[in-house]
Amino acid sequence: MEPITLCGLVSVMFGLWVEFEPAVKAVVKAICRSTFFTEVIPHSPVQKPVNVNRMPICLAKTSHY
């Protein structure tokens, strides 16, 4: 494609996104809050980081050769 055509396409897509962003976000929020979505897709619990008891080997070295 011509560079001018690509620039025009990017401009049009940006304009459409700015125009329809609130509607798209509302639809996505409605879908994510629906009971069908929450029942079909199981949400995994948030994993907590494991405490590191030992220092990693790369940090334990006194000098790097």
C-alpha positions as CSV (number, residue, x, y, z in Angstrom):
1,M,0.0,0.0,0.0
2,E,1.0,3.6,-0.5
3,P,2.4,5.4,2.6
4,I,-0.3,8.1,2.2
5,T,-3.0,5.5,2.2
6,L,-1.6,3.9,5.4
7,C,-1.5,7.3,7.1
8,G,-5.1,8.0,6.1
9,L,-6.2,4.6,7.3
10,V,-4.4,5.2,10.7
11,S,-6.1,8.6,11.0
12,V,-9.5,7.1,10.2
13,M,-9.1,4.3,12.7
14,F,-8.0,6.7,15.4
15,G,-11.0,8.9,14.8
16,L,-13.3,5.9,14.9
17,W,-11.7,4.7,18.1
18,V,-12.1,8.1,19.8
19,E,-15.7,8.3,18.6
20,F,-16.8,4.8,19.7
21,E,-14.5,4.1,22.7
22,P,-17.1,4.7,25.4
23,A,-19.6,2.4,23.6
24,V,-17.0,-0.3,23.2
25,K,-15.9,-0.1,26.8
26,A,-19.6,-0.3,28.0
27,V,-20.2,-3.4,25.9
28,V,-17.0,-5.1,27.2
29,K,-18.0,-4.2,30.8
30,A,-21.5,-5.6,30.3
31,I,-20.1,-8.9,28.8
32,C,-17.6,-9.3,31.6
33,R,-20.2,-8.8,34.3
34,S,-22.8,-11.1,32.8
35,T,-23.6,-14.3,34.6
36,F,-22.9,-16.4,31.5
37,F,-19.4,-15.1,31.2
38,T,-18.6,-15.7,34.9
39,E,-20.0,-19.2,34.8
40,V,-18.3,-20.3,31.6
41,I,-14.9,-18.9,32.2
42,P,-13.5,-19.8,35.6
43,H,-11.4,-17.1,37.2
44,S,-8.3,-18.3,38.9
45,P,-7.5,-16.8,42.3
46,V,-4.8,-14.2,42.5
47,Q,-1.5,-15.8,43.2
48,K,0.7,-14.4,45.9
49,P,4.4,-14.2,45.3
50,V,6.5,-16.8,47.1
51,N,9.0,-15.5,49.6
52,V,12.6,-16.2,48.5
53,N,14.7,-17.6,51.4
54,R,17.9,-17.9,49.5
55,M,19.8,-15.3,47.5
56,P,19.9,-16.1,43.8
57,I,23.2,-17.5,42.6
58,C,23.9,-14.5,40.3
59,L,23.6,-12.1,43.2
60,A,25.6,-14.2,45.6
61,K,28.7,-14.0,43.4
62,T,31.3,-11.5,44.7
63,S,32.6,-10.8,41.3
64,H,31.6,-11.5,37.7
65,Y,34.2,-12.8,35.4
